[in-house]
Amino acid sequence: MADDSRDSHAVGTTTPGGGAVPPKTFPKGVVLGKDGKPCRSCTSFADWAAQTKKTTKGGTASSGVTAAPPSDCPPDVEQLGRSSWTLLHSIAASYPVSPTPTEQSQVRQFMGLFSKLYPCWVCAEDFQEFMTQNRIRTESRDEFGQWMCEAHNDVNRKLGKKVFDCSKWEERWRTGWKSGSCE
């Protein structure tokens, strides 16, 4: 994901008569959609709250402390990302050990469509680029699970997050930890 997409943006428009309207500046972190408006699914709730200048229960935008959005609000980029990775890793964990050519084709098609339909356009384009540079490995459950872990780690690196030890992907997403903590 390009770093400049998360910086503050100034957007100028023109009136129907062709006159210029001064650009509107958005707070750092607000990502604009392709329509030029703030993209809720591409922006964190904290950045969105700063953009709308609303207070939230448990804190205000002016204090620098912003509570999580209520559970019945549209997902922000973090919630959408966590939920998406949970779905994708779970698909990899339930993928056949020895998939048929049809199953391999279907998962490649799914991943291609997923990357095109993903609500955050910045994230979608980044994932499409990853898939262009890193062929989806669908030959087995282990290959697909490893590939999914590598894709997730690629995003984590870009976001400055910890990377996951991909040798433990199946334990994390399929069988549960050897310690028995998932039982």
JOPE-V514011 format. One record per helix or strand. SS is the DSSP state (2 for helix, 1 for strand). FROM is the first residue (numbers start at 1). TO is the last residue. If there is no record, write none. Layout:
BEGIN
ss=SS from=FROM to=TO
ss=SS from=FROM to=TO
END
This chain:
BEGIN
ss=2 from=3 to=6
ss=1 from=10 to=14
ss=1 from=20 to=25
ss=1 from=32 to=32
ss=1 from=38 to=38
ss=2 from=40 to=42
ss=2 from=45 to=52
ss=1 from=56 to=56
ss=1 from=59 to=59
ss=2 from=77 to=94
ss=2 from=101 to=117
ss=2 from=121 to=133
ss=2 from=141 to=158
ss=2 from=166 to=175
END
